[in-house]
Amino acid sequence: MEKTTVKSIKAVCYIALMCIAIWVAFYAIQSYFVLTTGSGQGVINWGSPNMGLKLTLFWLNRLTILLMAGLFTAFVLNILKSVRTGVIFNRTNVKILWAIVIVIPIHALISDNMGFAVSAATECHDLVLTDSPFVYTIVALLVAMLYKVACDAAEEQNLTI
């Protein structure tokens, strides 16, 4: 692999890691303010009769964000580790991408319904189902499948040499 290609891949990976860190920090700060600010629009109403459901939805959202950030971080770190050996496509990242395919629709569905968790309204809220879980899943599935094909091709090329 050329030096410029390796440098470009490393630069993109380090930028991705920085963005993941900023993403997690943003949601950590947001979580602090949502949970500690008094009731009103945009924060959890602690007197709500649906408090258990709202908090469950809120924490599931935060859990899926951390899970996605962890999977993205593992993916990028595996690329950085693999670049040293001259291999970009590896089986570990294929497994990580399949895990992302499973987590993305769950995260998207929960995120679409976060308005209920942070609303000051006490009445019941209808489930929101947008196209996000489906579109994100299809895109992630395509990326995972293409990455698997690239991994298979790279392994086959190594065997033929």
DRENPA-3360 file (N, C-alpha, C; in nm, 2 decimals, always signed):
BEGIN
1 = MEKTTVKS = +0.08/-0.12/+0.00/+0.00/+0.00/+0.00/+0.09/+0.12/+0.00 ~ +0.05/+0.22/-0.08/+0.13/+0.35/-0.08/+0.12/+0.43/+0.05 ~ +0.23/+0.50/+0.07/+0.24/+0.58/+0.19/+0.13/+0.69/+0.20 ~ +0.10/+0.75/+0.08/-0.01/+0.85/+0.09/-0.14/+0.79/+0.12 ~ -0.17/+0.67/+0.07/-0.30/+0.60/+0.10/-0.30/+0.57/+0.25 ~ -0.20/+0.52/+0.30/-0.19/+0.49/+0.45/-0.21/+0.61/+0.53 ~ -0.15/+0.72/+0.49/-0.16/+0.85/+0.57/-0.31/+0.90/+0.56 ~ -0.37/+0.89/+0.44/-0.51/+0.93/+0.42/-0.60/+0.85/+0.51;
9 = IKAVCYIA = -0.58/+0.71/+0.51/-0.67/+0.63/+0.59/-0.65/+0.66/+0.74 ~ -0.53/+0.68/+0.78/-0.51/+0.71/+0.92/-0.57/+0.84/+0.96 ~ -0.56/+0.94/+0.87/-0.61/+1.07/+0.90/-0.77/+1.07/+0.91 ~ -0.83/+0.99/+0.82/-0.97/+0.98/+0.82/-1.02/+0.90/+0.95 ~ -0.94/+0.80/+0.99/-0.97/+0.73/+1.11/-0.96/+0.81/+1.23 ~ -0.86/+0.90/+1.24/-0.84/+0.98/+1.36/-0.95/+1.09/+1.36 ~ -0.99/+1.14/+1.25/-1.10/+1.24/+1.25/-1.23/+1.17/+1.29 ~ -1.25/+1.05/+1.24/-1.37/+0.97/+1.28/-1.37/+0.95/+1.43;
17 = LMCIAIWV = -1.26/+0.91/+1.49/-1.25/+0.89/+1.64/-1.28/+1.02/+1.71 ~ -1.23/+1.13/+1.66/-1.26/+1.26/+1.72/-1.41/+1.29/+1.72 ~ -1.47/+1.27/+1.60/-1.61/+1.29/+1.59/-1.69/+1.20/+1.68 ~ -1.65/+1.08/+1.70/-1.72/+0.99/+1.79/-1.71/+1.04/+1.93 ~ -1.60/+1.09/+1.97/-1.58/+1.14/+2.11/-1.66/+1.27/+2.13 ~ -1.67/+1.35/+2.03/-1.76/+1.47/+2.04/-1.90/+1.43/+2.05 ~ -1.94/+1.33/+1.97/-2.08/+1.28/+1.97/-2.12/+1.23/+2.11 ~ -2.03/+1.15/+2.17/-2.06/+1.10/+2.30/-2.06/+1.21/+2.41;
25 = AFYAIQSY = -1.97/+1.30/+2.40/-1.96/+1.41/+2.49/-2.09/+1.50/+2.48 ~ -2.13/+1.53/+2.36/-2.25/+1.61/+2.34/-2.37/+1.54/+2.41 ~ -2.39/+1.41/+2.39/-2.50/+1.34/+2.45/-2.49/+1.33/+2.60 ~ -2.36/+1.32/+2.65/-2.34/+1.32/+2.80/-2.38/+1.45/+2.86 ~ -2.34/+1.56/+2.80/-2.38/+1.69/+2.85/-2.53/+1.72/+2.84 ~ -2.58/+1.68/+2.72/-2.73/+1.69/+2.71/-2.80/+1.61/+2.81 ~ -2.76/+1.49/+2.84/-2.82/+1.40/+2.94/-2.82/+1.47/+3.08 ~ -2.71/+1.53/+3.11/-2.69/+1.60/+3.24/-2.80/+1.71/+3.25;
33 = FVLTTGSG = -2.81/+1.79/+3.15/-2.91/+1.90/+3.15/-3.05/+1.85/+3.15 ~ -3.08/+1.75/+3.07/-3.22/+1.70/+3.07/-3.26/+1.64/+3.20 ~ -3.17/+1.58/+3.27/-3.20/+1.51/+3.40/-3.19/+1.60/+3.52 ~ -3.12/+1.72/+3.51/-3.11/+1.80/+3.63/-3.19/+1.93/+3.62 ~ -3.24/+1.97/+3.50/-3.31/+2.09/+3.49/-3.46/+2.07/+3.53 ~ -3.52/+2.17/+3.58/-3.66/+2.16/+3.62/-3.75/+2.12/+3.51 ~ -3.88/+2.09/+3.55/-3.97/+2.04/+3.44/-4.01/+2.16/+3.35 ~ -4.04/+2.12/+3.23/-4.08/+2.22/+3.13/-4.06/+2.16/+2.99;
41 = QGVINWGS = -4.07/+2.24/+2.89/-4.05/+2.19/+2.76/-3.91/+2.15/+2.73 ~ -3.89/+2.03/+2.68/-3.75/+1.99/+2.64/-3.68/+1.92/+2.75 ~ -3.74/+1.90/+2.87/-3.68/+1.83/+2.98/-3.78/+1.73/+3.03 ~ -3.73/+1.63/+3.10/-3.82/+1.53/+3.16/-3.90/+1.59/+3.27 ~ -4.03/+1.57/+3.26/-4.13/+1.61/+3.37/-4.13/+1.51/+3.48 ~ -4.07/+1.53/+3.59/-4.06/+1.43/+3.69/-4.19/+1.40/+3.76 ~ -4.29/+1.48/+3.74/-4.42/+1.46/+3.80/-4.52/+1.38/+3.70 ~ -4.47/+1.34/+3.59/-4.55/+1.27/+3.49/-4.59/+1.14/+3.53;
49 = PNMGLKLT = -4.72/+1.10/+3.50/-4.77/+0.97/+3.54/-4.70/+0.86/+3.45 ~ -4.64/+0.90/+3.34/-4.57/+0.80/+3.25/-4.42/+0.81/+3.28 ~ -4.38/+0.85/+3.40/-4.24/+0.87/+3.42/-4.15/+0.75/+3.40 ~ -4.20/+0.63/+3.44/-4.12/+0.51/+3.42/-4.09/+0.48/+3.27 ~ -4.20/+0.50/+3.19/-4.18/+0.48/+3.04/-4.09/+0.58/+2.98 ~ -4.11/+0.71/+3.03/-4.02/+0.81/+2.97/-3.88/+0.79/+3.01 ~ -3.85/+0.76/+3.13/-3.71/+0.73/+3.17/-3.65/+0.61/+3.10 ~ -3.73/+0.51/+3.08/-3.68/+0.39/+3.01/-3.65/+0.42/+2.87;
57 = LFWLNRLT = -3.73/+0.50/+2.80/-3.71/+0.54/+2.67/-3.58/+0.62/+2.66 ~ -3.57/+0.72/+2.75/-3.45/+0.80/+2.76/-3.32/+0.72/+2.78 ~ -3.32/+0.63/+2.87/-3.20/+0.55/+2.90/-3.17/+0.45/+2.79 ~ -3.27/+0.40/+2.72/-3.25/+0.31/+2.61/-3.19/+0.39/+2.49 ~ -3.23/+0.51/+2.48/-3.17/+0.60/+2.38/-3.02/+0.62/+2.40 ~ -2.99/+0.65/+2.53/-2.85/+0.68/+2.57/-2.77/+0.55/+2.56 ~ -2.83/+0.44/+2.59/-2.76/+0.31/+2.58/-2.73/+0.27/+2.44 ~ -2.82/+0.29/+2.35/-2.80/+0.26/+2.21/-2.69/+0.36/+2.15;
65 = ILLMAGLF = -2.69/+0.48/+2.19/-2.59/+0.58/+2.15/-2.45/+0.53/+2.19 ~ -2.44/+0.49/+2.32/-2.31/+0.44/+2.36/-2.27/+0.31/+2.29 ~ -2.37/+0.22/+2.26/-2.34/+0.10/+2.19/-2.30/+0.13/+2.05 ~ -2.36/+0.22/+1.98/-2.32/+0.26/+1.85/-2.18/+0.32/+1.85 ~ -2.16/+0.41/+1.94/-2.03/+0.47/+1.95/-1.92/+0.37/+1.97 ~ -1.95/+0.27/+2.06/-1.85/+0.16/+2.09/-1.82/+0.08/+1.96 ~ -1.93/+0.05/+1.89/-1.91/-0.03/+1.76/-1.84/+0.05/+1.66 ~ -1.87/+0.18/+1.64/-1.80/+0.26/+1.55/-1.65/+0.27/+1.59;
73 = TAFVLNIL = -1.62/+0.29/+1.72/-1.49/+0.30/+1.77/-1.41/+0.17/+1.74 ~ -1.47/+0.06/+1.77/-1.41/-0.07/+1.74/-1.38/-0.09/+1.60 ~ -1.47/-0.05/+1.51/-1.45/-0.06/+1.37/-1.33/+0.03/+1.32 ~ -1.32/+0.15/+1.37/-1.21/+0.24/+1.33/-1.08/+0.19/+1.38 ~ -1.08/+0.15/+1.51/-0.95/+0.10/+1.57/-0.91/-0.03/+1.50 ~ -1.00/-0.11/+1.45/-0.96/-0.23/+1.38/-0.90/-0.20/+1.24 ~ -0.95/-0.09/+1.18/-0.89/-0.04/+1.05/-0.75/+0.01/+1.08 ~ -0.73/+0.09/+1.18/-0.60/+0.14/+1.22/-0.50/+0.02/+1.24;
81 = KSVRTGVI = -0.55/-0.08/+1.32/-0.46/-0.19/+1.35/-0.43/-0.27/+1.22 ~ -0.53/-0.29/+1.13/-0.51/-0.36/+1.01/-0.42/-0.29/+0.91 ~ -0.43/-0.16/+0.91/-0.35/-0.09/+0.81/-0.20/-0.11/+0.83 ~ -0.16/-0.13/+0.96/-0.02/-0.16/+0.99/+0.03/-0.28/+0.92 ~ -0.06/-0.38/+0.91/-0.02/-0.51/+0.84/-0.05/-0.51/+0.69 ~ -0.10/-0.40/+0.64/-0.13/-0.39/+0.50/-0.26/-0.44/+0.46 ~ -0.35/-0.48/+0.56/-0.48/-0.53/+0.53/-0.58/-0.43/+0.58 ~ -0.67/-0.39/+0.49/-0.78/-0.30/+0.53/-0.91/-0.37/+0.57;
89 = FNRTNVKI = -0.94/-0.47/+0.49/-1.07/-0.55/+0.51/-1.04/-0.67/+0.59 ~ -1.10/-0.68/+0.71/-1.08/-0.80/+0.80/-1.21/-0.85/+0.85 ~ -1.21/-0.98/+0.89/-1.34/-1.04/+0.93/-1.40/-0.98/+1.06 ~ -1.31/-0.93/+1.15/-1.36/-0.87/+1.27/-1.46/-0.75/+1.24 ~ -1.41/-0.67/+1.14/-1.50/-0.56/+1.10/-1.63/-0.60/+1.03 ~ -1.63/-0.71/+0.97/-1.75/-0.76/+0.91/-1.85/-0.79/+1.02 ~ -1.80/-0.86/+1.13/-1.89/-0.89/+1.24/-1.94/-0.76/+1.31 ~ -1.85/-0.66/+1.32/-1.89/-0.53/+1.38/-2.00/-0.47/+1.29;
97 = LWAIVIVI = -1.98/-0.47/+1.16/-2.08/-0.41/+1.07/-2.22/-0.48/+1.08 ~ -2.22/-0.61/+1.10/-2.34/-0.68/+1.12/-2.41/-0.65/+1.25 ~ -2.33/-0.62/+1.35/-2.39/-0.58/+1.48/-2.45/-0.44/+1.46 ~ -2.38/-0.35/+1.39/-2.44/-0.22/+1.36/-2.57/-0.23/+1.28 ~ -2.58/-0.32/+1.19/-2.70/-0.34/+1.12/-2.82/-0.38/+1.21 ~ -2.79/-0.45/+1.32/-2.89/-0.48/+1.42/-2.92/-0.36/+1.51 ~ -2.82/-0.29/+1.55/-2.85/-0.18/+1.65/-2.91/-0.06/+1.58 ~ -2.87/-0.03/+1.46/-2.92/+0.10/+1.39/-3.07/+0.11/+1.39;
105 = PIHALISD = -3.15/+0.01/+1.35/-3.30/+0.03/+1.35/-3.35/+0.05/+1.49 ~ -3.30/-0.02/+1.59/-3.34/+0.00/+1.73/-3.32/+0.14/+1.77 ~ -3.20/+0.19/+1.75/-3.16/+0.33/+1.78/-3.25/+0.43/+1.71 ~ -3.27/+0.41/+1.58/-3.35/+0.50/+1.50/-3.50/+0.51/+1.55 ~ -3.55/+0.39/+1.58/-3.69/+0.39/+1.64/-3.70/+0.46/+1.77 ~ -3.61/+0.43/+1.86/-3.61/+0.50/+1.99/-3.59/+0.65/+1.97 ~ -3.49/+0.69/+1.89/-3.47/+0.83/+1.87/-3.59/+0.90/+1.81 ~ -3.66/+0.84/+1.72/-3.78/+0.90/+1.66/-3.89/+0.92/+1.77;
113 = NMGFAVSA = -3.89/+0.85/+1.88/-3.99/+0.86/+1.99/-3.93/+0.94/+2.11 ~ -3.82/+1.00/+2.10/-3.76/+1.07/+2.21/-3.85/+1.20/+2.25 ~ -3.93/+1.24/+2.16/-4.01/+1.36/+2.19/-4.11/+1.33/+2.31 ~ -4.15/+1.20/+2.31/-4.24/+1.16/+2.43/-4.16/+1.16/+2.56 ~ -4.04/+1.11/+2.55/-3.96/+1.10/+2.68/-3.93/+1.24/+2.74 ~ -3.91/+1.34/+2.66/-3.87/+1.47/+2.71/-3.98/+1.57/+2.70 ~ -4.10/+1.53/+2.67/-4.21/+1.62/+2.67/-4.27/+1.64/+2.81 ~ -4.32/+1.76/+2.83/-4.38/+1.80/+2.96/-4.53/+1.74/+2.96;
121 = ATECHDLV = -4.58/+1.70/+2.85/-4.72/+1.65/+2.85/-4.73/+1.53/+2.93 ~ -4.85/+1.51/+2.99/-4.87/+1.39/+3.08/-4.95/+1.28/+3.01 ~ -5.01/+1.32/+2.90/-5.10/+1.22/+2.83/-5.01/+1.12/+2.76 ~ -5.08/+1.02/+2.72/-5.02/+0.91/+2.65/-4.97/+0.95/+2.51 ~ -4.87/+0.90/+2.46/-4.81/+0.94/+2.33/-4.81/+0.82/+2.24 ~ -4.85/+0.85/+2.11/-4.85/+0.75/+2.01/-4.71/+0.71/+1.96 ~ -4.69/+0.59/+1.92/-4.56/+0.55/+1.87/-4.54/+0.61/+1.74 ~ -4.42/+0.67/+1.72/-4.39/+0.74/+1.59/-4.30/+0.64/+1.52;
129 = LTDSPFVY = -4.34/+0.61/+1.39/-4.26/+0.53/+1.30/-4.24/+0.60/+1.17 ~ -4.12/+0.65/+1.16/-4.08/+0.71/+1.03/-4.00/+0.62/+0.94 ~ -3.95/+0.67/+0.84/-3.87/+0.59/+0.74/-3.73/+0.57/+0.79 ~ -3.69/+0.64/+0.90/-3.55/+0.63/+0.94/-3.50/+0.49/+0.97 ~ -3.57/+0.42/+1.05/-3.52/+0.28/+1.08/-3.50/+0.20/+0.96 ~ -3.59/+0.21/+0.86/-3.58/+0.13/+0.74/-3.46/+0.18/+0.65 ~ -3.45/+0.31/+0.63/-3.35/+0.36/+0.54/-3.21/+0.34/+0.60 ~ -3.19/+0.37/+0.73/-3.07/+0.34/+0.80/-3.03/+0.20/+0.79;
137 = TIVALLVA = -3.12/+0.11/+0.81/-3.09/-0.03/+0.81/-3.05/-0.08/+0.67 ~ -3.12/-0.03/+0.57/-3.08/-0.07/+0.43/-2.94/-0.02/+0.40 ~ -2.91/+0.10/+0.43/-2.78/+0.16/+0.40/-2.67/+0.08/+0.48 ~ -2.70/+0.05/+0.61/-2.60/-0.03/+0.69/-2.59/-0.17/+0.63 ~ -2.70/-0.23/+0.59/-2.69/-0.36/+0.53/-2.61/-0.36/+0.40 ~ -2.63/-0.26/+0.32/-2.55/-0.25/+0.20/-2.40/-0.24/+0.23 ~ -2.37/-0.15/+0.32/-2.23/-0.13/+0.36/-2.17/-0.26/+0.41 ~ -2.24/-0.33/+0.50/-2.19/-0.46/+0.56/-2.17/-0.56/+0.45;
145 = MLYKVACD = -2.27/-0.57/+0.35/-2.25/-0.67/+0.25/-2.14/-0.64/+0.15 ~ -2.12/-0.51/+0.12/-2.01/-0.47/+0.03/-1.87/-0.49/+0.10 ~ -1.87/-0.46/+0.23/-1.75/-0.48/+0.31/-1.71/-0.63/+0.31 ~ -1.81/-0.72/+0.33/-1.79/-0.86/+0.33/-1.74/-0.91/+0.20 ~ -1.80/-0.86/+0.09/-1.75/-0.90/-0.05/-1.60/-0.85/-0.06 ~ -1.57/-0.73/-0.02/-1.44/-0.68/-0.03/-1.34/-0.76/+0.06 ~ -1.38/-0.80/+0.17/-1.30/-0.89/+0.26/-1.28/-1.02/+0.20 ~ -1.38/-1.08/+0.14/-1.36/-1.21/+0.07/-1.27/-1.19/-0.05;
153 = AAEEQNLT = -1.28/-1.09/-0.13/-1.19/-1.06/-0.24/-1.05/-1.04/-0.20 ~ -1.03/-0.97/-0.09/-0.89/-0.95/-0.04/-0.83/-1.08/+0.01 ~ -0.91/-1.16/+0.07/-0.85/-1.29/+0.12/-0.82/-1.38/+0.00 ~ -0.91/-1.38/-0.10/-0.88/-1.46/-0.22/-0.76/-1.41/-0.30 ~ -0.74/-1.28/-0.30/-0.62/-1.23/-0.37/-0.50/-1.27/-0.29 ~ -0.50/-1.27/-0.16/-0.38/-1.31/-0.08/-0.35/-1.46/-0.11 ~ -0.46/-1.54/-0.13/-0.43/-1.68/-0.15/-0.37/-1.71/-0.29 ~ -0.41/-1.63/-0.39/-0.36/-1.65/-0.52/-0.22/-1.60/-0.54;
161 = I = -0.17/-1.52/-0.46/-0.03/-1.46/-0.48/+0.07/-1.56/-0.43;
% end
